[in-house]
Amino acid sequence: MKVALQVVVLATIVALPTVVFAQAQPAISCPRDLGYFCPADGSVASMFRVILNWALTLAFLAAVIYLIVGGFQYISSAGNTEQATKGRATITNALIGIVIVVLSYTIVQIVYNFVSGSVAGQ
């Protein structure tokens, strides 16, 4: 028991400087160049933009997968008009979803530039 206590105390003493120096890093740091997935500064607008960009990217990927599923349904209908109609409806809905996501992304970028006072490309 005494040895275990000594090991815990020694590990705490060794790890303590690491914990103290953990605050030396900036609050927001990106280990890689992630483009628009990394906030430029710590502002609320920048964080909001990053969260919405992630959400819109996931929504776009879901719409593309939905489009592929609809295309598979349409191709594999094998003359079954009900299955072909279902596949066409899925494709149409997926394309509408992609248009909505692209327009949402555009609106987010315009609102962010308006709120932050920056001009695109600067």
Salt bridges, closest charged atoms under 4 A:
none
